[in-house]
Every structure is written in C-alpha cells, then in structure tokens.
C-alpha cells in the first residue's frame, strides 16, 4: 500500500503524516507513508485544499486532518 500526505509542511500536514504513520503501525499493515511537498506534484493529483491524504493514488481526504481512527477505517477499506 502506498500512502502520501500532500501539503506544504505546515502543522496540519505534519499532524496528518503522524496520524497516518500511527494508523499503519496500529493496523500492522505493510505500507509506505510519504510526505509530498512539491507543489507541481501536488497539483498533478488535482488537490485544491491541503493537507490531503492519498491511498494508492486516490484522494481519500482533502482539506482536513481526520482522527487516527478514521484513517484506520480508510486504510482497511482499501
């Protein structure tokens, strides 16, 4: 599984990244969690509001930081 956190590096982006890493660890799944701060790359995903969470190339969350439990549900649904 490939997880990307898109954002400029702001505090919300960091919280989303940390929550995503914690969700992966809690579930014990194999996944690569990556931060993406390059604006050209972010724009290529069609994201208009940050932070955003991509799971296997699809936007799962945009413009907010969901709780870790919600991220776990999103990961389990994939």
MODELLER restraints for C-alpha pairs under 7 A, 6 or more apart:
rsr = mdl.restraints
at = mdl.atoms
rsr.add(forms.Gaussian(group=physical.xy_distance, feature=features.Distance(at['CA:1:A'], at['CA:30:A']), mean=6.64, stdev=0.5))
rsr.add(forms.Gaussian(group=physical.xy_distance, feature=features.Distance(at['CA:1:A'], at['CA:31:A']), mean=4.58, stdev=0.5))
rsr.add(forms.Gaussian(group=physical.xy_distance, feature=features.Distance(at['CA:1:A'], at['CA:32:A']), mean=6.41, stdev=0.5))
rsr.add(forms.Gaussian(group=physical.xy_distance, feature=features.Distance(at['CA:1:A'], at['CA:56:A']), mean=6.06, stdev=0.5))
rsr.add(forms.Gaussian(group=physical.xy_distance, feature=features.Distance(at['CA:2:A'], at['CA:31:A']), mean=5.66, stdev=0.5))
rsr.add(forms.Gaussian(group=physical.xy_distance, feature=features.Distance(at['CA:2:A'], at['CA:32:A']), mean=5.04, stdev=0.5))
rsr.add(forms.Gaussian(group=physical.xy_distance, feature=features.Distance(at['CA:2:A'], at['CA:33:A']), mean=6.40, stdev=0.5))
rsr.add(forms.Gaussian(group=physical.xy_distance, feature=features.Distance(at['CA:2:A'], at['CA:55:A']), mean=5.94, stdev=0.5))
rsr.add(forms.Gaussian(group=physical.xy_distance, feature=features.Distance(at['CA:2:A'], at['CA:56:A']), mean=4.92, stdev=0.5))
rsr.add(forms.Gaussian(group=physical.xy_distance, feature=features.Distance(at['CA:3:A'], at['CA:31:A']), mean=6.91, stdev=0.5))
rsr.add(forms.Gaussian(group=physical.xy_distance, feature=features.Distance(at['CA:3:A'], at['CA:32:A']), mean=5.91, stdev=0.5))
rsr.add(forms.Gaussian(group=physical.xy_distance, feature=features.Distance(at['CA:3:A'], at['CA:33:A']), mean=4.71, stdev=0.5))
rsr.add(forms.Gaussian(group=physical.xy_distance, feature=features.Distance(at['CA:3:A'], at['CA:34:A']), mean=6.25, stdev=0.5))
rsr.add(forms.Gaussian(group=physical.xy_distance, feature=features.Distance(at['CA:3:A'], at['CA:54:A']), mean=5.60, stdev=0.5))
rsr.add(forms.Gaussian(group=physical.xy_distance, feature=features.Distance(at['CA:3:A'], at['CA:55:A']), mean=4.69, stdev=0.5))
rsr.add(forms.Gaussian(group=physical.xy_distance, feature=features.Distance(at['CA:3:A'], at['CA:56:A']), mean=6.18, stdev=0.5))
rsr.add(forms.Gaussian(group=physical.xy_distance, feature=features.Distance(at['CA:4:A'], at['CA:33:A']), mean=5.74, stdev=0.5))
rsr.add(forms.Gaussian(group=physical.xy_distance, feature=features.Distance(at['CA:4:A'], at['CA:34:A']), mean=4.80, stdev=0.5))
rsr.add(forms.Gaussian(group=physical.xy_distance, feature=features.Distance(at['CA:4:A'], at['CA:35:A']), mean=5.79, stdev=0.5))
rsr.add(forms.Gaussian(group=physical.xy_distance, feature=features.Distance(at['CA:4:A'], at['CA:36:A']), mean=6.64, stdev=0.5))
rsr.add(forms.Gaussian(group=physical.xy_distance, feature=features.Distance(at['CA:4:A'], at['CA:53:A']), mean=5.86, stdev=0.5))
rsr.add(forms.Gaussian(group=physical.xy_distance, feature=features.Distance(at['CA:4:A'], at['CA:54:A']), mean=5.01, stdev=0.5))
rsr.add(forms.Gaussian(group=physical.xy_distance, feature=features.Distance(at['CA:4:A'], at['CA:55:A']), mean=6.62, stdev=0.5))
rsr.add(forms.Gaussian(group=physical.xy_distance, feature=features.Distance(at['CA:5:A'], at['CA:17:A']), mean=5.96, stdev=0.5))
rsr.add(forms.Gaussian(group=physical.xy_distance, feature=features.Distance(at['CA:5:A'], at['CA:34:A']), mean=6.20, stdev=0.5))
rsr.add(forms.Gaussian(group=physical.xy_distance, feature=features.Distance(at['CA:5:A'], at['CA:35:A']), mean=4.89, stdev=0.5))
rsr.add(forms.Gaussian(group=physical.xy_distance, feature=features.Distance(at['CA:5:A'], at['CA:36:A']), mean=5.97, stdev=0.5))
rsr.add(forms.Gaussian(group=physical.xy_distance, feature=features.Distance(at['CA:5:A'], at['CA:51:A']), mean=6.94, stdev=0.5))
rsr.add(forms.Gaussian(group=physical.xy_distance, feature=features.Distance(at['CA:5:A'], at['CA:52:A']), mean=5.76, stdev=0.5))
rsr.add(forms.Gaussian(group=physical.xy_distance, feature=features.Distance(at['CA:5:A'], at['CA:53:A']), mean=4.82, stdev=0.5))
rsr.add(forms.Gaussian(group=physical.xy_distance, feature=features.Distance(at['CA:5:A'], at['CA:54:A']), mean=6.43, stdev=0.5))
rsr.add(forms.Gaussian(group=physical.xy_distance, feature=features.Distance(at['CA:6:A'], at['CA:35:A']), mean=6.15, stdev=0.5))
rsr.add(forms.Gaussian(group=physical.xy_distance, feature=features.Distance(at['CA:6:A'], at['CA:36:A']), mean=4.83, stdev=0.5))
rsr.add(forms.Gaussian(group=physical.xy_distance, feature=features.Distance(at['CA:6:A'], at['CA:37:A']), mean=6.14, stdev=0.5))
rsr.add(forms.Gaussian(group=physical.xy_distance, feature=features.Distance(at['CA:6:A'], at['CA:42:A']), mean=6.26, stdev=0.5))
rsr.add(forms.Gaussian(group=physical.xy_distance, feature=features.Distance(at['CA:6:A'], at['CA:50:A']), mean=6.71, stdev=0.5))
rsr.add(forms.Gaussian(group=physical.xy_distance, feature=features.Distance(at['CA:6:A'], at['CA:51:A']), mean=5.58, stdev=0.5))
rsr.add(forms.Gaussian(group=physical.xy_distance, feature=features.Distance(at['CA:6:A'], at['CA:52:A']), mean=5.03, stdev=0.5))
rsr.add(forms.Gaussian(group=physical.xy_distance, feature=features.Distance(at['CA:6:A'], at['CA:53:A']), mean=6.36, stdev=0.5))
rsr.add(forms.Gaussian(group=physical.xy_distance, feature=features.Distance(at['CA:7:A'], at['CA:13:A']), mean=5.56, stdev=0.5))
rsr.add(forms.Gaussian(group=physical.xy_distance, feature=features.Distance(at['CA:7:A'], at['CA:36:A']), mean=6.37, stdev=0.5))
rsr.add(forms.Gaussian(group=physical.xy_distance, feature=features.Distance(at['CA:7:A'], at['CA:37:A']), mean=5.29, stdev=0.5))
rsr.add(forms.Gaussian(group=physical.xy_distance, feature=features.Distance(at['CA:7:A'], at['CA:50:A']), mean=5.45, stdev=0.5))
rsr.add(forms.Gaussian(group=physical.xy_distance, feature=features.Distance(at['CA:7:A'], at['CA:51:A']), mean=4.84, stdev=0.5))
rsr.add(forms.Gaussian(group=physical.xy_distance, feature=features.Distance(at['CA:7:A'], at['CA:52:A']), mean=6.75, stdev=0.5))
rsr.add(forms.Gaussian(group=physical.xy_distance, feature=features.Distance(at['CA:8:A'], at['CA:37:A']), mean=5.03, stdev=0.5))
rsr.add(forms.Gaussian(group=physical.xy_distance, feature=features.Distance(at['CA:9:A'], at['CA:37:A']), mean=6.49, stdev=0.5))
rsr.add(forms.Gaussian(group=physical.xy_distance, feature=features.Distance(at['CA:12:A'], at['CA:51:A']), mean=6.65, stdev=0.5))
rsr.add(forms.Gaussian(group=physical.xy_distance, feature=features.Distance(at['CA:12:A'], at['CA:65:A']), mean=6.61, stdev=0.5))
rsr.add(forms.Gaussian(group=physical.xy_distance, feature=features.Distance(at['CA:13:A'], at['CA:51:A']), mean=5.22, stdev=0.5))
rsr.add(forms.Gaussian(group=physical.xy_distance, feature=features.Distance(at['CA:16:A'], at['CA:65:A']), mean=5.49, stdev=0.5))
rsr.add(forms.Gaussian(group=physical.xy_distance, feature=features.Distance(at['CA:19:A'], at['CA:68:A']), mean=5.23, stdev=0.5))
rsr.add(forms.Gaussian(group=physical.xy_distance, feature=features.Distance(at['CA:20:A'], at['CA:68:A']), mean=6.83, stdev=0.5))
rsr.add(forms.Gaussian(group=physical.xy_distance, feature=features.Distance(at['CA:20:A'], at['CA:71:A']), mean=6.58, stdev=0.5))
rsr.add(forms.Gaussian(group=physical.xy_distance, feature=features.Distance(at['CA:21:A'], at['CA:33:A']), mean=6.60, stdev=0.5))
rsr.add(forms.Gaussian(group=physical.xy_distance, feature=features.Distance(at['CA:23:A'], at['CA:68:A']), mean=5.85, stdev=0.5))
rsr.add(forms.Gaussian(group=physical.xy_distance, feature=features.Distance(at['CA:23:A'], at['CA:71:A']), mean=6.47, stdev=0.5))
rsr.add(forms.Gaussian(group=physical.xy_distance, feature=features.Distance(at['CA:23:A'], at['CA:72:A']), mean=5.30, stdev=0.5))
rsr.add(forms.Gaussian(group=physical.xy_distance, feature=features.Distance(at['CA:24:A'], at['CA:31:A']), mean=6.89, stdev=0.5))
rsr.add(forms.Gaussian(group=physical.xy_distance, feature=features.Distance(at['CA:49:A'], at['CA:62:A']), mean=5.88, stdev=0.5))
rsr.add(forms.Gaussian(group=physical.xy_distance, feature=features.Distance(at['CA:49:A'], at['CA:63:A']), mean=4.68, stdev=0.5))
rsr.add(forms.Gaussian(group=physical.xy_distance, feature=features.Distance(at['CA:50:A'], at['CA:62:A']), mean=6.00, stdev=0.5))
rsr.add(forms.Gaussian(group=physical.xy_distance, feature=features.Distance(at['CA:50:A'], at['CA:63:A']), mean=4.58, stdev=0.5))
rsr.add(forms.Gaussian(group=physical.xy_distance, feature=features.Distance(at['CA:51:A'], at['CA:62:A']), mean=6.02, stdev=0.5))
rsr.add(forms.Gaussian(group=physical.xy_distance, feature=features.Distance(at['CA:51:A'], at['CA:63:A']), mean=5.21, stdev=0.5))
rsr.add(forms.Gaussian(group=physical.xy_distance, feature=features.Distance(at['CA:51:A'], at['CA:64:A']), mean=6.16, stdev=0.5))
rsr.add(forms.Gaussian(group=physical.xy_distance, feature=features.Distance(at['CA:52:A'], at['CA:61:A']), mean=5.37, stdev=0.5))
rsr.add(forms.Gaussian(group=physical.xy_distance, feature=features.Distance(at['CA:52:A'], at['CA:62:A']), mean=4.19, stdev=0.5))
rsr.add(forms.Gaussian(group=physical.xy_distance, feature=features.Distance(at['CA:52:A'], at['CA:63:A']), mean=6.02, stdev=0.5))
rsr.add(forms.Gaussian(group=physical.xy_distance, feature=features.Distance(at['CA:53:A'], at['CA:59:A']), mean=5.95, stdev=0.5))
rsr.add(forms.Gaussian(group=physical.xy_distance, feature=features.Distance(at['CA:53:A'], at['CA:60:A']), mean=5.57, stdev=0.5))
rsr.add(forms.Gaussian(group=physical.xy_distance, feature=features.Distance(at['CA:53:A'], at['CA:61:A']), mean=5.05, stdev=0.5))
rsr.add(forms.Gaussian(group=physical.xy_distance, feature=features.Distance(at['CA:53:A'], at['CA:62:A']), mean=6.46, stdev=0.5))
rsr.add(forms.Gaussian(group=physical.xy_distance, feature=features.Distance(at['CA:54:A'], at['CA:60:A']), mean=5.49, stdev=0.5))
